[in-house]
Amino acid sequence: MENIETKLREEAKRLLLEKKADVIIGYEKGTLPLTATPCFITTPEEADKLVWNNLCTQNLAKFVHDLVTQHKNSQKRVKPEDRKKKVVGVIARGCTTRSLIIHLQERQYERADVLIIGVPCEGYVDGKGLKGKIGGADILEGSIEGGQIKMKTSDGDKTVALKDVLADCCVTCRFNNPIISDVMIGSQAPAMNPDAEYNDVKEFESKSIEERWAYFVKEMAKCMRCNACRQACPSCYCPVCFVEQSQPQWVGIGEGESDTEVFQFMRLYHMVGRCVDCGSCVSVCPMGVDLRKFLKKIDKDCFEFFGNRAGSDMEDMPPLGKYDEQHDKGDFVYNP
């Protein structure tokens, strides 16, 4: 990782010096031990704070969409001849590039608006899982060395194997290397364990409808409607979310049980053919709602019914955004 980090900083400096990018979105060391946080680099000097390691959690495609949209909106009142172009650079692993592909397929911006710096990924640490492994102790210092996480905690020195605390989405990742990139840093990362990708879903499918619904109700009872999942998701970018709409009002704004279930149900279905299993929603959920199981169920159905894996190919459009004569038989279409 150290070598990749050094090359990453050098490349970021070059791109900014040569004016190939106006801003580069990456990660920097967090203020808390064993954390990394998104950062926005606009000068070559700032590039030295970029990091790349197993602590880089967030899917940065979310910020690409936000920055490009913000810039385009700012240019609307500017005369056409005075409008400025802005190129957003982003450090992107496999799941990030999948999200970028979805943005491009859904025509959120042009390919020339984003400069993709590809990096190989060997998974990121599940912060909640790490906390659980050390009994909830406060981490005072920590480092990752040779596949081990070594920590000084409020409970004394502790060591945990990195592989034991990787996020679930990383353990079975099928696309841990960038799918598209303008610049590639480092060589391909070794494959994870994609053969086990749907093991949890298959177990869930084996249960009765009543048992599955009971599990959904139990998980959604934890939800406090903080909207963190929506805010972190790189595929959530409607100008007005259905949750905030009042005409018509799709769902109440309170914490009623049925309102919460409808909110999550509708958001899940908005992810059909669009969820890249980056784990951002799970990582930010303060209540530990098992969102991934339901998203992977939809992902599995999407692949089995339509042969689509979200964001895996620029030419493979999301199934709900195209007509496919081979898969769309028409027997489900309502004919008045």
CORURFEN-V950771 format. One record per pair of residues at least 24 apart in sequence whose ideal C-beta (glycine too) atoms are under 8 Angstrom apart, sorted by sequence separation. I is the first residue (numbers start at 1). J is the second residue. If there is no record, write none. Layout:
I:J / I:J
This chain:
26:50 / 27:51 / 64:88 / 90:114 / 92:116 / 125:149 / 134:158 / 172:196 / 242:266 / 271:295 / 275:299 / 16:41 / 26:51 / 27:52 / 30:55 / 38:63 / 87:112 / 88:113 / 89:114 / 90:115 / 92:117 / 93:118 / 171:196 / 172:197 / 264:289 / 16:42 / 24:50 / 26:52 / 64:90 / 87:113 / 88:114 / 89:115 / 90:116 / 91:117 / 92:118 / 93:119 / 95:121 / 134:160 / 268:294 / 272:298 / 16:43 / 17:44 / 63:90 / 86:113 / 87:114 / 88:115 / 89:116 / 90:117 / 92:119 / 93:120 / 94:121 / 133:160 / 172:199 / 264:291 / 268:295 / 271:298 / 16:44 / 27:55 / 85:113 / 87:115 / 89:117 / 91:119 / 93:121 / 12:41 / 27:56 / 61:90 / 269:298 / 273:302 / 60:90 / 130:160 / 225:255 / 264:294 / 268:298 / 272:302 / 13:44 / 16:47 / 27:58 / 60:91 / 61:92 / 133:164 / 224:255 / 236:267 / 12:44 / 60:92 / 133:165 / 27:60 / 273:306 / 13:47 / 26:60 / 225:259 / 236:270 / 276:310 / 12:47 / 25:60 / 61:96 / 130:165 / 225:260 / 235:270 / 273:308 / 275:310 / 276:311 / 59:95 / 60:96 / 64:100 / 129:165 / 221:257 / 235:271 / 274:310 / 10:47 / 59:96 / 62:99 / 72:109 / 125:162 / 220:257 / 223:260 / 230:267 / 273:310 / 274:311 / 9:47 / 12:50 / 25:63 / 61:99 / 65:103 / 129:167 / 225:263 / 229:267 / 233:271 / 9:48 / 25:64 / 52:91 / 61:100 / 64:103 / 69:108 / 126:165 / 221:260 / 235:274 / 59:99 / 68:108 / 69:109 / 125:165 / 126:166 / 217:257 / 220:260 / 223:263 / 235:275 / 9:50 / 50:91 / 68:109 / 125:166 / 126:167 / 220:261 / 223:264 / 235:276 / 8:50 / 25:67 / 61:103 / 124:166 / 125:167 / 126:168 / 234:276 / 65:108 / 123:166 / 124:167 / 8:52 / 23:67 / 65:109 / 123:167 / 217:261 / 220:264 / 234:278 / 274:318 / 5:50 / 68:113 / 216:261 / 273:318 / 5:51 / 68:114 / 124:170 / 234:280 / 272:318 / 273:319 / 5:52 / 123:170 / 233:280 / 272:319 / 273:320 / 4:52 / 5:53 / 122:170 / 123:171 / 232:280 / 233:281 / 272:320 / 273:321 / 121:170 / 232:281 / 64:114 / 123:173 / 1:52 / 230:281 / 232:283 / 1:53 / 121:173 / 229:281 / 232:284 / 1:54 / 123:176 / 228:281 / 231:284 / 122:176 / 121:176 / 229:284 / 120:176 / 121:177 / 228:284 / 229:285 / 120:177 / 228:285 / 120:178 / 228:286 / 118:177 / 119:178 / 118:178 / 226:286 / 229:289 / 116:178 / 118:180 / 224:286 / 229:291 / 23:86 / 25:88 / 118:181 / 224:287 / 22:86 / 24:88 / 25:89 / 26:90 / 27:91 / 116:180 / 117:181 / 118:182 / 223:287 / 22:87 / 23:88 / 24:89 / 25:90 / 26:91 / 116:181 / 117:182 / 118:183 / 119:184 / 222:287 / 21:87 / 22:88 / 23:89 / 24:90 / 25:91 / 116:182 / 117:183 / 118:184 / 119:185 / 120:186 / 222:288 / 223:289 / 20:87 / 21:88 / 22:89 / 24:91 / 52:119 / 57:124 / 115:182 / 116:183 / 118:185 / 119:186 / 120:187 / 122:189 / 222:289 / 21:89 / 54:122 / 56:124 / 57:125 / 115:183 / 117:185 / 120:188 / 121:189 / 122:190 / 20:89 / 54:123 / 55:124 / 120:189 / 123:192 / 220:289 / 54:124 / 55:125 / 57:127 / 219:289 / 54:125 / 219:290 / 219:291 / 15:89 / 95:169 / 12:89 / 98:175 / 95:173 / 97:175 / 101:179 / 216:294 / 94:173 / 101:180 / 95:175 / 100:180 / 94:175 / 97:178 / 98:179 / 94:176 / 96:178 / 97:179 / 8:91 / 93:176 / 94:177 / 97:180 / 93:177 / 94:178 / 97:181 / 93:178 / 94:179 / 92:178 / 55:144 / 92:181 / 204:293 / 54:144 / 24:115 / 34:125 / 53:144 / 35:127 / 201:293 / 205:297 / 24:117 / 34:127 / 200:293 / 204:297 / 21:115 / 20:115 / 201:296 / 34:130 / 200:296 / 201:297 / 198:296 / 197:296 / 201:300 / 15:115 / 175:276 / 15:117 / 198:300 / 173:277 / 12:117 / 34:139 / 11:117 / 33:139 / 32:139 / 33:140 / 33:141 / 34:142 / 54:162 / 169:277 / 8:117 / 33:142 / 34:143 / 169:278 / 170:279 / 34:144 / 57:167 / 169:279 / 8:119 / 168:279 / 54:166 / 167:279 / 169:282 / 168:282 / 4:119 / 34:149 / 167:282 / 4:120 / 167:283 / 34:151 / 33:151 / 169:292 / 168:292 / 108:237 / 103:234 / 102:234 / 179:311 / 52:185 / 102:235 / 179:312 / 179:313 / 180:314 / 99:234 / 174:309 / 99:235 / 175:312 / 96:234 / 124:279 / 128:283 / 127:283 / 126:283 / 128:288 / 15:183 / 69:237 / 65:234 / 62:232 / 62:233 / 11:183 / 62:234 / 65:237 / 102:274 / 59:232 / 61:234 / 11:185 / 58:232 / 102:276 / 59:234 / 8:185 / 99:276 / 7:185 / 98:276 / 7:186 / 99:278 / 98:278 / 4:185 / 95:276 / 4:186 / 95:277 / 96:278 / 3:186 / 95:278 / 95:279 / 105:311 / 102:310 / 102:311 / 105:314 / 101:311 / 104:314 / 100:311 / 101:312 / 98:310 / 99:311 / 101:313 / 105:317 / 106:318 / 98:311 / 101:314 / 105:318 / 97:311 / 98:312 / 106:321 / 102:318 / 105:321 / 59:276 / 62:280 / 59:278 / 59:280 / 57:279 / 58:280 / 57:280 / 58:283 / 57:283
